[in-house]
Amino acid sequence: MPRLSQWLIRAALLYLLAGFTVGALLLGHKGVPFHPALWSWLPAHIEFLLIGWIMQLTMGVAYWILPRFWDKPRDADLLYAQMAFVLLNVGIGLVVIGGLWRDGRALLWLGRAMELGAAVAFARYAWGRVVGRQG
C-alpha cells in the first residue's frame, strides 16, 4: 500500500475515533447532563464523521486502488494528492474551530473553501488515472 494511502486511512481512523468519542459524550449527556455547552460540539461530531472519516477514507482507498498505466507512474501527480491531504485536514480543523468559536464565521468559510480545494486537488490527481475501456 502506498505511503500516502496509509496516511489518509490512518487519519480517517483517527477522525472516526474522535467522532465516536464526541458522539458518545453527546449521547451520555442526554441521560446524565454534564454541561449545557457540550451541545455546541454537535457540528464538530458531524464534521469529524462525514468529512474527516468518510471523505478521507474514500480518498485513501481511491489513491491506492485507481489503476496505474505503464507510461505514467502512480506518483506522477503526487503533489496534487498530497495537497488534498493537507488542505482537507487543515480545513476540518478550521471548520471545527470556527463552529466552536462565537465569532468564527470567517474561519468556518475558510475551512469549507479549503475542503473544497482538497476535493478539487484530489479530482485533478485522479482525473488522469480514470479512462474508458478504449484506453
C-alpha positions, -999 to +999 in steps of 0.1 A: +000+000+000+014+034-009+026+057+019+000+084+012-028+059+013-016+048+047-016+084+060-050+091+046-065+059+061-048+064+094-061+100+096-096+088+087-095+062+115-084+090+140-114+111+129-136+081+133-123+077+169-128+115+176-163+114+161-174+084+181-159+099+213-178+132+208-209+112+198-207+091+230-203+122+251-234+137+235-254+105+239-243+102+275-253+139+281-288+130+271-291+106+300-270+124+326-265+161+317-228+171+321-227+206+309-251+225+285-222+238+264-215+202+253-242+205+226-220+231+208-198+201+198-226+185+176-213+202+144-178+190+152-191+155+156-208+157+122-177+172+106-154+145+121-175+117+108-187+130+074-157+148+062-129+135+083-137+099+083-158+092+051-142+116+027-106+109+039-111+071+038-125+073+003-096+094-009-071+069+007-087+039-009-091+057-042-054+067-042-045+031-036-069+013-060-073+036-091-054+020-120-019+029-130-007+029-165+027+019-176+035+052-192+026+072-161+036+061-126+014+064-096+033+094-082+033+114-114+009+140-099+016+132-063+018+169-054-020+172-060-028+142-038-005+155-010-020+189-013-055+174-010-044+156+022-031+188+038-060+210+027-086+186+039-071+182+074-064+219+079-099+227+065-115+203+090-096+219+119-107+254+108-144+243+104-144+228+139-127+258+155-150+282+136-180+262+147-170+263+184-158+299+184-185+326+188-172+348+160-158+321+139-178+327+107-147+336+087-128+305+099-158+284+090-159+297+055-121+295+051-123+258+063-150+250+038-131+266+010-100+245+019-122+213+019-135+222-015-099+229-026-089+194-013-117+178-034-106+197-065-070+188-060-078+152-055-101+152-085-072+167-105-049+140-094-074+111-101-086+125-135-056+112-154-060+077-139-096+072-150-100+061-186-126+043-206-124+008-220-109+020-252-079+034-234 
